Amino acid sequence: LVDKRIDMVPELLSSNLCSLRAKEERLAMSCVWEISKRGDIVNTKFHKTIIKSKAALTYEEAQLRIDDKSKTDDVTKALRRLNRLAKILRQRRLDDGALVLASPEVKFNFGDESHDPIDLDSKELRET
């Protein structure tokens, strides 16, 4: 199972119909929170919605946009706001005694002929 993925639902659902893809409309049930700058939920509403993602980013791509001060587009500004909120909420959880189980993702490198593991790489943990 190394370097493989096992989807919990059929690929048509996981990779297409139920996946948020850039610039494609999706029907959704949305929970809309109004949140204060301190991270307190001020108001909650539920709606049947049509959502349309502006971008499909990996965690690494999102982090690079957050860190690149020259980027000022709407998507990057939204990522920075969400990242600030995530930091506030993460700190609140830690202050309340949350257990931190985060560990870096590990990738095995295999020999061409033997298929035996020959090296190990760990992926950098990012804020995103």
N, CA, C and O atoms as a Tinker XYZ file with bonds, in Angstrom:
   512  protein
     1  N      0.800000   -1.212000    0.000000    73     2
     2  CA     0.000000    0.000000    0.000000    64     1     3
     3  C      0.839000    1.272000    0.000000    63     2     4     5
     4  O      0.302000    2.376000    0.091000    81     3
     5  N      2.143000    1.117000   -0.101000    73     3     6
     6  CA     3.016000    2.286000   -0.118000    64     5     7
     7  C      2.762000    3.075000   -1.395000    63     6     8     9
     8  O      2.639000    2.502000   -2.478000    81     7
     9  N      2.686000    4.394000   -1.258000    73     7    10
    10  CA     2.434000    5.302000   -2.376000    64     9    11
    11  C      1.106000    5.018000   -3.075000    63    10    12    13
    12  O      0.961000    5.310000   -4.262000    81    11
    13  N      0.149000    4.460000   -2.364000    73    11    14
    14  CA    -1.172000    4.209000   -2.931000    64    13    15
    15  C     -2.207000    4.859000   -2.043000    63    14    16    17
    16  O     -1.946000    5.188000   -0.886000    81    15
    17  N     -3.368000    5.034000   -2.597000    73    15    18
    18  CA    -4.463000    5.658000   -1.882000    64    17    19
    19  C     -5.666000    4.747000   -1.986000    63    18    20    21
    20  O     -5.938000    4.198000   -3.054000    81    19
    21  N     -6.381000    4.581000   -0.909000    73    19    22
    22  CA    -7.608000    3.794000   -0.921000    64    21    23
    23  C     -8.757000    4.744000   -0.615000    63    22    24    25
    24  O     -8.887000    5.225000    0.511000    81    23
    25  N     -9.583000    5.014000   -1.609000    73    23    26
    26  CA   -10.718000    5.908000   -1.429000    64    25    27
    27  C    -11.809000    5.216000   -0.629000    63    26    28    29
    28  O    -12.006000    4.006000   -0.748000    81    27
    29  N    -12.507000    5.979000    0.179000    73    27    30
    30  CA   -13.605000    5.418000    0.962000    64    29    31
    31  C    -14.889000    5.347000    0.148000    63    30    32    33
    32  O    -15.822000    4.633000    0.515000    81    31
    33  N    -14.938000    6.077000   -0.944000    73    31    34
    34  CA   -16.097000    6.058000   -1.843000    64    33    35
    35  C    -15.582000    5.872000   -3.268000    63    34    36    37
    36  O    -14.392000    6.064000   -3.518000    81    35
    37  N    -16.447000    5.505000   -4.196000    73    35    38
    38  CA   -15.984000    5.313000   -5.582000    64    37    39
    39  C    -15.283000    6.564000   -6.134000    63    38    40    41
    40  O    -15.599000    7.691000   -5.753000    81    39
    41  N    -14.325000    6.334000   -7.039000    73    39    42
    42  CA   -13.510000    7.419000   -7.581000    64    41    43
    43  C    -14.346000    8.527000   -8.223000    63    42    44    45
    44  O    -14.011000    9.704000   -8.095000    81    43
    45  N    -15.428000    8.163000   -8.910000    73    43    46
    46  CA   -16.288000    9.174000   -9.533000    64    45    47
    47  C    -16.778000   10.180000   -8.493000    63    46    48    49
    48  O    -16.897000   11.371000   -8.784000    81    47
    49  N    -17.061000    9.704000   -7.288000    73    47    50
    50  CA   -17.502000   10.602000   -6.220000    64    49    51
    51  C    -16.325000   11.345000   -5.599000    63    50    52    53
    52  O    -16.365000   12.567000   -5.464000    81    51
    53  N    -15.274000   10.611000   -5.219000    73    51    54
    54  CA   -14.173000   11.234000   -4.488000    64    53    55
    55  C    -13.344000   12.193000   -5.337000    63    54    56    57
    56  O    -12.823000   13.180000   -4.816000    81    55
    57  N    -13.213000   11.924000   -6.614000    73    55    58
    58  CA   -12.364000   12.752000   -7.471000    64    57    59
    59  C    -13.139000   13.716000   -8.356000    63    58    60    61
    60  O    -12.545000   14.551000   -9.038000    81    59
    61  N    -14.456000   13.606000   -8.348000    73    59    62
    62  CA   -15.221000   14.461000   -9.238000    64    61    63
    63  C    -16.450000   15.041000   -8.539000    63    62    64    65
    64  O    -16.423000   16.184000   -8.084000    81    63
    65  N    -17.503000   14.274000   -8.452000    73    63    66
    66  CA   -18.797000   14.813000   -8.027000    64    65    67
    67  C    -18.800000   15.419000   -6.626000    63    66    68    69
    68  O    -19.475000   16.422000   -6.395000    81    67
    69  N    -18.068000   14.839000   -5.699000    73    67    70
    70  CA   -18.029000   15.337000   -4.319000    64    69    71
    71  C    -16.755000   16.127000   -4.024000    63    70    72    73
    72  O    -16.482000   16.455000   -2.869000    81    71
    73  N    -15.993000   16.427000   -5.038000    73    71    74
    74  CA   -14.728000   17.123000   -4.867000    64    73    75
    75  C    -14.896000   18.601000   -5.204000    63    74    76    77
    76  O    -15.559000   18.954000   -6.180000    81    75
    77  N    -14.289000   19.458000   -4.390000    73    75    78
    78  CA   -14.314000   20.890000   -4.702000    64    77    79
    79  C    -13.256000   21.150000   -5.760000    63    78    80    81
    80  O    -12.055000   21.060000   -5.503000    81    79
    81  N    -13.725000   21.471000   -6.943000    73    79    82
    82  CA   -12.823000   21.727000   -8.061000    64    81    83
    83  C    -12.914000   23.197000   -8.431000    63    82    84    85
    84  O    -13.983000   23.805000   -8.360000    81    83
    85  N    -11.782000   23.757000   -8.824000    73    83    86
    86  CA   -11.724000   25.190000   -9.127000    64    85    87
    87  C    -12.719000   25.566000  -10.212000    63    86    88    89
    88  O    -12.820000   24.912000  -11.250000    81    87
    89  N    -13.446000   26.634000   -9.942000    73    87    90
    90  CA   -14.367000   27.262000  -10.902000    64    89    91
    91  C    -15.506000   26.351000  -11.357000    63    90    92    93
    92  O    -16.067000   26.569000  -12.431000    81    91
    93  N    -15.861000   25.334000  -10.565000    73    91    94
    94  CA   -17.008000   24.480000  -10.867000    64    93    95
    95  C    -18.034000   24.614000   -9.753000    63    94    96    97
    96  O    -17.690000   24.586000   -8.571000    81    95
    97  N    -19.296000   24.760000  -10.138000    73    95    98
    98  CA   -20.361000   24.899000   -9.149000    64    97    99
    99  C    -20.683000   23.546000   -8.524000    63    98   100   101
   100  O    -20.686000   22.516000   -9.199000    81    99
   101  N    -20.955000   23.572000   -7.220000    73    99   102
   102  CA   -21.342000   22.386000   -6.468000    64   101   103
   103  C    -22.505000   22.736000   -5.550000    63   102   104   105
   104  O    -22.515000   23.793000   -4.920000    81   103
   105  N    -23.486000   21.837000   -5.479000    73   103   106
   106  CA   -24.567000   22.004000   -4.519000    64   105   107
   107  C    -24.022000   21.640000   -3.144000    63   106   108   109
   108  O    -23.235000   20.703000   -3.008000    81   107
   109  N    -24.444000   22.385000   -2.123000    73   107   110
   110  CA   -23.910000   22.130000   -0.784000    64   109   111
   111  C    -24.909000   22.551000    0.282000    63   110   112   113
   112  O    -25.831000   23.325000    0.024000    81   111
   113  N    -24.709000   22.032000    1.469000    73   111   114
   114  CA   -25.345000   22.558000    2.678000    64   113   115
   115  C    -24.230000   23.318000    3.379000    63   114   116   117
   116  O    -23.208000   22.733000    3.737000    81   115
   117  N    -24.419000   24.610000    3.574000    73   115   118
   118  CA   -23.361000   25.435000    4.144000    64   117   119
   119  C    -23.726000   25.919000    5.531000    63   118   120   121
   120  O    -24.850000   26.352000    5.786000    81   119
   121  N    -22.764000   25.837000    6.412000    73   119   122
   122  CA   -22.867000   26.436000    7.736000    64   121   123
   123  C    -22.067000   27.730000    7.651000    63   122   124   125
   124  O    -20.855000   27.700000    7.438000    81   123
   125  N    -22.735000   28.859000    7.816000    73   123   126
   126  CA   -22.080000   30.161000    7.712000    64   125   127
   127  C    -21.940000   30.732000    9.118000    63   126   128   129
   128  O    -22.928000   31.032000    9.789000    81   127
   129  N    -20.686000   30.875000    9.547000    73   127   130
   130  CA   -20.407000   31.431000   10.864000    64   129   131
   131  C    -19.945000   32.862000   10.739000    63   130   132   133
   132  O    -19.134000   33.187000    9.872000    81   131
   133  N    -20.452000   33.711000   11.593000    73   131   134
   134  CA   -19.886000   35.042000   11.775000    64   133   135
   135  C    -18.962000   34.895000   12.980000    63   134   136   137
   136  O    -19.397000   34.499000   14.062000    81   135
   137  N    -17.685000   35.216000   12.785000    73   135   138
   138  CA   -16.677000   34.982000   13.815000    64   137   139
   139  C    -15.969000   36.289000   14.138000    63   138   140   141
   140  O    -15.578000   37.038000   13.242000    81   139
   141  N    -15.810000   36.551000   15.427000    73   139   142
   142  CA   -15.106000   37.767000   15.848000    64   141   143
   143  C    -13.609000   37.612000   15.596000    63   142   144   145
   144  O    -13.134000   36.513000   15.310000    81   143
   145  N    -12.869000   38.711000   15.702000    73   143   146
   146  CA   -11.417000   38.666000   15.493000    64   145   147
   147  C    -10.723000   37.814000   16.553000    63   146   148   149
   148  O     -9.593000   37.373000   16.349000    81   147
   149  N    -11.394000   37.579000   17.692000    73   147   150
   150  CA   -10.835000   36.722000   18.740000    64   149   151
   151  C    -11.167000   35.251000   18.514000    63   150   152   153
   152  O    -10.710000   34.387000   19.262000    81   151
   153  N    -11.962000   34.966000   17.484000    73   151   154
   154  CA   -12.302000   33.579000   17.178000    64   153   155
   155  C    -13.581000   33.092000   17.826000    63   154   156   157
   156  O    -13.852000   31.891000   17.835000    81   155
   157  N    -14.372000   34.002000   18.369000    73   155   158
   158  CA   -15.656000   33.620000   18.974000    64   157   159
   159  C    -16.739000   33.589000   17.905000    63   158   160   161
   160  O    -16.839000   34.503000   17.086000    81   159
   161  N    -17.550000   32.534000   17.916000    73   159   162
   162  CA   -18.672000   32.447000   16.969000    64   161   163
   163  C    -19.778000   33.370000   17.462000    63   162   164   165
   164  O    -20.304000   33.195000   18.561000    81   163
   165  N    -20.128000   34.357000   16.634000    73   163   166
   166  CA   -21.110000   35.370000   16.974000    64   165   167
   167  C    -22.490000   34.973000   16.457000    63   166   168   169
   168  O    -23.502000   35.255000   17.099000    81   167
   169  N    -22.529000   34.324000   15.305000    73   167   170
   170  CA   -23.797000   33.973000   14.681000    64   169   171
   171  C    -23.598000   32.737000   13.809000    63   170   172   173
   172  O    -22.531000   32.548000   13.225000    81   171
   173  N    -24.626000   31.900000   13.724000    73   171   174
   174  CA   -24.578000   30.692000   12.898000    64   173   175
   175  C    -25.842000   30.593000   12.072000    63   174   176   177
   176  O    -26.947000   30.765000   12.588000    81   175
   177  N    -25.676000   30.313000   10.777000    73   175   178
   178  CA   -26.817000   30.106000    9.878000    64   177   179
   179  C    -26.517000   28.919000    8.979000    63   178   180   181
   180  O    -25.362000   28.680000    8.624000    81   179
   181  N    -27.549000   28.175000    8.609000    73   179   182
   182  CA   -27.416000   27.052000    7.691000    64   181   183
   183  C    -28.210000   27.355000    6.432000    63   182   184   185
   184  O    -29.329000   27.862000    6.505000    81   183
   185  N    -27.629000   27.042000    5.270000    73   183   186
   186  CA   -28.278000   27.339000    3.995000    64   185   187
   187  C    -28.034000   26.219000    2.995000    63   186   188   189
   188  O    -26.998000   25.555000    3.037000    81   187
   189  N    -28.986000   26.012000    2.098000    73   187   190
   190  CA   -28.725000   25.236000    0.891000    64   189   191
   191  C    -28.054000   26.217000   -0.060000    63   190   192   193
   192  O    -28.578000   27.304000   -0.306000    81   191
   193  N    -26.893000   25.837000   -0.597000    73   191   194
   194  CA   -26.110000   26.789000   -1.384000    64   193   195
   195  C    -25.547000   26.148000   -2.645000    63   194   196   197
   196  O    -25.541000   24.928000   -2.811000    81   195
   197  N    -25.082000   27.011000   -3.510000    73   195   198
   198  CA   -24.257000   26.610000   -4.647000    64   197   199
   199  C    -22.914000   27.281000   -4.405000    63   198   200   201
   200  O    -22.833000   28.506000   -4.309000    81   199
   201  N    -21.860000   26.476000   -4.305000    73   199   202
   202  CA   -20.537000   27.034000   -4.056000    64   201   203
   203  C    -19.660000   26.848000   -5.283000    63   202   204   205
   204  O    -19.837000   25.912000   -6.062000    81   203
   205  N    -18.714000   27.760000   -5.436000    73   203   206
   206  CA   -17.804000   27.715000   -6.579000    64   205   207
   207  C    -16.417000   28.126000   -6.084000    63   206   208   209
   208  O    -16.168000   29.302000   -5.819000    81   207
   209  N    -15.518000   27.150000   -5.963000    73   207   210
   210  CA   -14.164000   27.425000   -5.489000    64   209   211
   211  C    -13.420000   28.284000   -6.501000    63   210   212   213
   212  O    -13.505000   28.053000   -7.708000    81   211
   213  N    -12.697000   29.265000   -6.007000    73   211   214
   214  CA   -11.905000   30.118000   -6.895000    64   213   215
   215  C    -10.579000   29.481000   -7.267000    63   214   216   217
   216  O     -9.984000   29.832000   -8.286000    81   215
   217  N    -10.105000   28.539000   -6.441000    73   215   218
   218  CA    -8.810000   27.907000   -6.709000    64   217   219
   219  C     -8.775000   26.528000   -6.055000    63   218   220   221
   220  O     -9.412000   26.298000   -5.027000    81   219
   221  N     -8.038000   25.635000   -6.654000    73   219   222
   222  CA    -7.757000   24.322000   -6.071000    64   221   223
   223  C     -6.275000   24.288000   -5.756000    63   222   224   225
   224  O     -5.445000   24.246000   -6.664000    81   223
   225  N     -5.936000   24.306000   -4.469000    73   223   226
   226  CA    -4.548000   24.420000   -4.048000    64   225   227
   227  C     -4.148000   23.248000   -3.162000    63   226   228   229
   228  O     -4.963000   22.733000   -2.396000    81   227
   229  N     -2.898000   22.831000   -3.270000    73   227   230
   230  CA    -2.349000   21.895000   -2.305000    64   229   231
   231  C     -2.002000   22.697000   -1.052000    63   230   232   233
   232  O     -1.985000   23.927000   -1.082000    81   231
   233  N     -1.726000   21.996000    0.051000    73   231   234
   234  CA    -1.307000   22.701000    1.261000    64   233   235
   235  C     -0.034000   23.500000    0.999000    63   234   236   237
   236  O      0.111000   24.624000    1.481000    81   235
   237  N      0.877000   22.921000    0.240000    73   235   238
   238  CA     2.140000   23.613000   -0.064000    64   237   239
   239  C      1.881000   24.879000   -0.891000    63   238   240   241
   240  O      2.462000   25.927000   -0.612000    81   239
   241  N      1.021000   24.788000   -1.897000    73   239   242
   242  CA     0.704000   25.965000   -2.720000    64   241   243
   243  C      0.045000   27.054000   -1.879000    63   242   244   245
   244  O      0.351000   28.235000   -2.044000    81   243
   245  N     -0.850000   26.668000   -0.987000    73   243   246
   246  CA    -1.507000   27.647000   -0.117000    64   245   247
   247  C     -0.478000   28.325000    0.789000    63   246   248   249
   248  O     -0.512000   29.543000    0.969000    81   247
   249  N      0.432000   27.538000    1.357000    73   247   250
   250  CA     1.451000   28.101000    2.247000    64   249   251
   251  C      2.374000   29.059000    1.495000    63   250   252   253
   252  O      2.729000   30.116000    2.017000    81   251
   253  N      2.761000   28.696000    0.283000    73   251   254
   254  CA     3.618000   29.573000   -0.515000    64   253   255
   255  C      2.928000   30.900000   -0.799000    63   254   256   257
   256  O      3.571000   31.949000   -0.784000    81   255
   257  N      1.625000   30.861000   -1.057000    73   255   258
   258  CA     0.884000   32.107000   -1.305000    64   257   259
   259  C      0.810000   32.953000   -0.045000    63   258   260   261
   260  O      0.974000   34.171000   -0.099000    81   259
   261  N      0.564000   32.311000    1.084000    73   259   262
   262  CA     0.492000   33.039000    2.358000    64   261   263
   263  C      1.825000   33.729000    2.641000    63   262   264   265
   264  O      1.853000   34.879000    3.078000    81   263
   265  N      2.919000   33.029000    2.392000    73   263   266
   266  CA     4.250000   33.548000    2.719000    64   265   267
   267  C      4.776000   34.580000    1.725000    63   266   268   269
   268  O      5.653000   35.369000    2.073000    81   267
   269  N      4.261000   34.591000    0.500000    73   267   270
   270  CA     4.753000   35.499000   -0.543000    64   269   271
   271  C      4.088000   36.868000   -0.398000    63   270   272   273
   272  O      2.947000   37.061000   -0.820000    81   271
   273  N      4.811000   37.816000    0.203000    73   271   274
   274  CA     4.256000   39.148000    0.482000    64   273   275
   275  C      3.904000   39.931000   -0.786000    63   274   276   277
   276  O      3.144000   40.897000   -0.720000    81   275
   277  N      4.446000   39.527000   -1.935000    73   275   278
   278  CA     4.156000   40.243000   -3.177000    64   277   279
   279  C      2.771000   39.887000   -3.731000    63   278   280   281
   280  O      2.244000   40.603000   -4.582000    81   279
   281  N      2.186000   38.796000   -3.259000    73   279   282
   282  CA     0.867000   38.380000   -3.746000    64   281   283
   283  C     -0.220000   39.133000   -2.985000    63   282   284   285
   284  O     -0.257000   39.118000   -1.754000    81   283
   285  N     -1.105000   39.793000   -3.737000    73   283   286
   286  CA    -2.170000   40.576000   -3.103000    64   285   287
   287  C     -3.546000   40.288000   -3.713000    63   286   288   289
   288  O     -4.481000   41.070000   -3.534000    81   287
   289  N     -3.669000   39.172000   -4.429000    73   287   290
   290  CA    -4.961000   38.830000   -5.042000    64   289   291
   291  C     -5.962000   38.409000   -3.964000    63   290   292   293
   292  O     -5.579000   38.157000   -2.822000    81   291
   293  N     -7.244000   38.334000   -4.331000    73   291   294
   294  CA    -8.309000   38.026000   -3.379000    64   293   295
   295  C     -8.139000   36.661000   -2.711000    63   294   296   297
   296  O     -8.376000   36.528000   -1.511000    81   295
   297  N     -7.735000   35.656000   -3.473000    73   295   298
   298  CA    -7.566000   34.318000   -2.905000    64   297   299
   299  C     -6.472000   34.330000   -1.839000    63   298   300   301
   300  O     -6.648000   33.756000   -0.764000    81   299
   301  N     -5.358000   34.973000   -2.127000    73   299   302
   302  CA    -4.245000   35.024000   -1.170000    64   301   303
   303  C     -4.640000   35.810000    0.072000    63   302   304   305
   304  O     -4.305000   35.405000    1.185000    81   303
   305  N     -5.342000   36.920000   -0.094000    73   303   306
   306  CA    -5.800000   37.700000    1.065000    64   305   307
   307  C     -6.722000   36.863000    1.941000    63   306   308   309
   308  O     -6.623000   36.906000    3.167000    81   307
   309  N     -7.624000   36.097000    1.316000    73   307   310
   310  CA    -8.535000   35.235000    2.072000    64   309   311
   311  C     -7.763000   34.139000    2.804000    63   310   312   313
   312  O     -8.080000   33.816000    3.949000    81   311
   313  N     -6.755000   33.569000    2.151000    73   311   314
   314  CA    -5.930000   32.549000    2.806000    64   313   315
   315  C     -5.236000   33.119000    4.038000    63   314   316   317
   316  O     -5.160000   32.454000    5.072000    81   315
   317  N     -4.739000   34.327000    3.935000    73   315   318
   318  CA    -4.052000   34.948000    5.080000    64   317   319
   319  C     -5.017000   35.198000    6.232000    63   318   320   321
   320  O     -4.668000   34.973000    7.391000    81   319
   321  N     -6.241000   35.667000    5.922000    73   319   322
   322  CA    -7.243000   35.878000    6.974000    64   321   323
   323  C     -7.603000   34.561000    7.653000    63   322   324   325
   324  O     -7.678000   34.482000    8.879000    81   323
   325  N     -7.825000   33.525000    6.840000    73   323   326
   326  CA    -8.171000   32.215000    7.403000    64   325   327
   327  C     -7.020000   31.633000    8.211000    63   326   328   329
   328  O     -7.251000   30.971000    9.223000    81   327
   329  N     -5.781000   31.871000    7.781000    73   327   330
   330  CA    -4.621000   31.384000    8.509000    64   329   331
   331  C     -4.504000   32.078000    9.869000    63   330   332   333
   332  O     -4.182000   31.434000   10.868000    81   331
   333  N     -4.763000   33.387000    9.911000    73   331   334
   334  CA    -4.738000   34.110000   11.193000    64   333   335
   335  C     -5.786000   33.530000   12.142000    63   334   336   337
   336  O     -5.508000   33.307000   13.320000    81   335
   337  N     -6.995000   33.287000   11.623000    73   335   338
   338  CA    -8.060000   32.712000   12.441000    64   337   339
   339  C     -7.687000   31.301000   12.906000    63   338   340   341
   340  O     -7.921000   30.947000   14.061000    81   339
   341  N     -7.112000   30.503000   12.015000    73   339   342
   342  CA    -6.707000   29.140000   12.375000    64   341   343
   343  C     -5.693000   29.165000   13.522000    63   342   344   345
   344  O     -5.764000   28.336000   14.429000    81   343
   345  N     -4.754000   30.109000   13.486000    73   343   346
   346  CA    -3.757000   30.214000   14.555000    64   345   347
   347  C     -4.419000   30.547000   15.891000    63   346   348   349
   348  O     -4.047000   29.994000   16.926000    81   347
   349  N     -5.397000   31.451000   15.867000    73   347   350
   350  CA    -6.118000   31.820000   17.092000    64   349   351
   351  C     -6.860000   30.608000   17.645000    63   350   352   353
   352  O     -6.790000   30.326000   18.842000    81   351
   353  N     -7.576000   29.887000   16.770000    73   351   354
   354  CA    -8.349000   28.725000   17.212000    64   353   355
   355  C     -7.438000   27.596000   17.683000    63   354   356   357
   356  O     -7.756000   26.915000   18.658000    81   355
   357  N     -6.305000   27.386000   17.000000    73   355   358
   358  CA    -5.353000   26.356000   17.405000    64   357   359
   359  C     -4.792000   26.666000   18.791000    63   358   360   361
   360  O     -4.692000   25.776000   19.635000    81   359
   361  N     -4.428000   27.927000   19.027000    73   359   362
   362  CA    -3.886000   28.310000   20.329000    64   361   363
   363  C     -4.924000   28.125000   21.426000    63   362   364   365
   364  O     -4.593000   27.692000   22.529000    81   363
   365  N     -6.171000   28.450000   21.129000    73   363   366
   366  CA    -7.250000   28.264000   22.105000    64   365   367
   367  C     -7.392000   26.783000   22.476000    63   366   368   369
   368  O     -7.547000   26.441000   23.648000    81   367
   369  N     -7.337000   25.905000   21.457000    73   367   370
   370  CA    -7.428000   24.462000   21.733000    64   369   371
   371  C     -6.257000   24.001000   22.596000    63   370   372   373
   372  O     -6.440000   23.229000   23.536000    81   371
   373  N     -5.050000   24.479000   22.273000    73   371   374
   374  CA    -3.873000   24.102000   23.066000    64   373   375
   375  C     -3.996000   24.604000   24.508000    63   374   376   377
   376  O     -3.671000   23.885000   25.453000    81   375
   377  N     -4.468000   25.841000   24.665000    73   375   378
   378  CA    -4.656000   26.408000   26.001000    64   377   379
   379  C     -5.682000   25.609000   26.800000    63   378   380   381
   380  O     -5.598000   25.533000   28.026000    81   379
   381  N     -6.650000   25.014000   26.104000    73   379   382
   382  CA    -7.682000   24.205000   26.753000    64   381   383
   383  C     -7.250000   22.755000   26.961000    63   382   384   385
   384  O     -8.040000   21.930000   27.421000    81   383
   385  N     -5.984000   22.439000   26.620000    73   383   386
   386  CA    -5.444000   21.118000   26.898000    64   385   387
   387  C     -5.527000   20.120000   25.761000    63   386   388   389
   388  O     -5.454000   18.915000   26.002000    81   387
   389  N     -5.677000   20.583000   24.531000    73   387   390
   390  CA    -5.755000   19.667000   23.393000    64   389   391
   391  C     -4.471000   18.854000   23.268000    63   390   392   393
   392  O     -3.378000   19.343000   23.553000    81   391
   393  N     -4.624000   17.623000   22.842000    73   391   394
   394  CA    -3.494000   16.739000   22.600000    64   393   395
   395  C     -3.010000   16.953000   21.173000    63   394   396   397
   396  O     -3.815000   16.936000   20.242000    81   395
   397  N     -1.712000   17.154000   20.985000    73   395   398
   398  CA    -1.149000   17.383000   19.660000    64   397   399
   399  C     -0.541000   16.075000   19.160000    63   398   400   401
   400  O      0.408000   15.555000   19.748000    81   399
   401  N     -1.098000   15.552000   18.071000    73   399   402
   402  CA    -0.628000   14.289000   17.519000    64   401   403
   403  C      0.018000   14.452000   16.148000    63   402   404   405
   404  O      0.319000   13.461000   15.483000    81   403
   405  N      0.231000   15.684000   15.726000    73   403   406
   406  CA     0.788000   15.923000   14.394000    64   405   407
   407  C      2.178000   15.330000   14.267000    63   406   408   409
   408  O      3.012000   15.471000   15.162000    81   407
   409  N      2.415000   14.676000   13.165000    73   407   410
   410  CA     3.740000   14.146000   12.866000    64   409   411
   411  C      3.963000   14.272000   11.368000    63   410   412   413
   412  O      3.007000   14.260000   10.593000    81   411
   413  N      5.219000   14.393000   10.955000    73   411   414
   414  CA     5.475000   14.584000    9.526000    64   413   415
   415  C      5.094000   13.355000    8.706000    63   414   416   417
   416  O      5.195000   12.219000    9.171000    81   415
   417  N      4.657000   13.609000    7.483000    73   415   418
   418  CA     4.367000   12.531000    6.545000    64   417   419
   419  C      5.691000   11.924000    6.093000    63   418   420   421
   420  O      6.656000   12.640000    5.826000    81   419
   421  N      5.724000   10.613000    6.012000    73   419   422
   422  CA     6.955000    9.906000    5.658000    64   421   423
   423  C      6.785000    9.237000    4.301000    63   422   424   425
   424  O      5.727000    8.686000    3.997000    81   423
   425  N      7.842000    9.290000    3.487000    73   423   426
   426  CA     7.822000    8.639000    2.177000    64   425   427
   427  C      9.052000    7.740000    2.063000    63   426   428   429
   428  O     10.178000    8.167000    2.319000    81   427
   429  N      8.814000    6.494000    1.676000    73   427   430
   430  CA     9.907000    5.548000    1.463000    64   429   431
   431  C     10.384000    5.630000    0.022000    63   430   432   433
   432  O      9.578000    5.737000   -0.902000    81   431
   433  N     11.696000    5.580000   -0.165000    73   431   434
   434  CA    12.285000    5.490000   -1.496000    64   433   435
   435  C     12.768000    4.057000   -1.679000    63   434   436   437
   436  O     13.428000    3.501000   -0.801000    81   435
   437  N     12.435000    3.460000   -2.827000    73   435   438
   438  CA    12.731000    2.059000   -3.073000    64   437   439
   439  C     13.779000    1.896000   -4.160000    63   438   440   441
   440  O     13.879000    2.715000   -5.073000    81   439
   441  N     14.562000    0.823000   -4.049000    73   439   442
   442  CA    15.541000    0.477000   -5.070000    64   441   443
   443  C     14.843000    0.085000   -6.354000    63   442   444   445
   444  O     13.766000   -0.510000   -6.320000    81   443
   445  N     15.446000    0.413000   -7.486000    73   443   446
   446  CA    14.836000    0.143000   -8.794000    64   445   447
   447  C     14.592000   -1.343000   -9.032000    63   446   448   449
   448  O     13.516000   -1.732000   -9.485000    81   447
   449  N     15.560000   -2.150000   -8.737000    73   447   450
   450  CA    15.437000   -3.576000   -9.043000    64   449   451
   451  C     14.929000   -4.389000   -7.864000    63   450   452   453
   452  O     14.100000   -5.283000   -8.032000    81   451
   453  N     15.423000   -4.081000   -6.675000    73   451   454
   454  CA    15.078000   -4.909000   -5.518000    64   453   455
   455  C     13.720000   -4.542000   -4.920000    63   454   456   457
   456  O     13.085000   -5.367000   -4.263000    81   455
   457  N     13.277000   -3.312000   -5.145000    73   455   458
   458  CA    12.045000   -2.779000   -4.544000    64   457   459
   459  C     12.121000   -2.777000   -3.016000    63   458   460   461
   460  O     11.099000   -2.712000   -2.334000    81   459
   461  N     13.349000   -2.848000   -2.489000    73   459   462
   462  CA    13.556000   -2.742000   -1.051000    64   461   463
   463  C     13.690000   -1.274000   -0.685000    63   462   464   465
   464  O     14.216000   -0.485000   -1.471000    81   463
   465  N     13.218000   -0.897000    0.504000    73   463   466
   466  CA    13.392000    0.498000    0.918000    64   465   467
   467  C     14.873000    0.832000    1.071000    63   466   468   469
   468  O     15.617000    0.094000    1.717000    81   467
   469  N     15.299000    1.947000    0.474000    73   467   470
   470  CA    16.710000    2.344000    0.550000    64   469   471
   471  C     16.894000    3.692000    1.238000    63   470   472   473
   472  O     18.002000    4.037000    1.650000    81   471
   473  N     15.809000    4.451000    1.361000    73   471   474
   474  CA    15.920000    5.774000    1.968000    64   473   475
   475  C     14.549000    6.193000    2.461000    63   474   476   477
   476  O     13.536000    5.583000    2.119000    81   475
   477  N     14.533000    7.237000    3.266000    73   475   478
   478  CA    13.311000    7.730000    3.863000    64   477   479
   479  C     13.319000    9.253000    3.796000    63   478   480   481
   480  O     14.305000    9.884000    4.176000    81   479
   481  N     12.251000    9.836000    3.326000    73   479   482
   482  CA    12.099000   11.293000    3.315000    64   481   483
   483  C     10.918000   11.646000    4.201000    63   482   484   485
   484  O      9.932000   10.912000    4.260000    81   483
   485  N     11.025000   12.776000    4.892000    73   483   486
   486  CA     9.859000   13.256000    5.656000    64   485   487
   487  C      9.459000   14.609000    5.088000    63   486   488   489
   488  O     10.300000   15.444000    4.754000    81   487
   489  N      8.163000   14.796000    4.991000    73   487   490
   490  CA     7.600000   16.012000    4.431000    64   489   491
   491  C      7.567000   17.093000    5.514000    63   490   492   493
   492  O      7.237000   16.820000    6.668000    81   491
   493  N      7.906000   18.296000    5.133000    73   491   494
   494  CA     7.909000   19.411000    6.083000    64   493   495
   495  C      6.479000   19.713000    6.528000    63   494   496   497
   496  O      5.570000   19.808000    5.704000    81   495
   497  N      6.290000   19.862000    7.848000    73   495   498
   498  CA     4.985000   20.273000    8.353000    64   497   499
   499  C      4.844000   21.774000    8.152000    63   498   500   501
   500  O      5.739000   22.541000    8.507000    81   499
   501  N      3.728000   22.188000    7.588000    73   499   502
   502  CA     3.481000   23.604000    7.327000    64   501   503
   503  C      2.279000   24.073000    8.138000    63   502   504   505
   504  O      1.489000   23.261000    8.618000    81   503
   505  N      2.149000   25.385000    8.286000    73   503   506
   506  CA     1.008000   25.923000    9.031000    64   505   507
   507  C     -0.313000   25.505000    8.419000    63   506   508   509
   508  O     -1.282000   25.245000    9.133000    81   507
   509  N     -0.354000   25.441000    7.087000    73   507   510
   510  CA    -1.606000   25.133000    6.414000    64   509   511
   511  C     -2.010000   23.703000    6.665000    63   510   512
   512  O     -3.047000   23.260000    6.174000    81   511
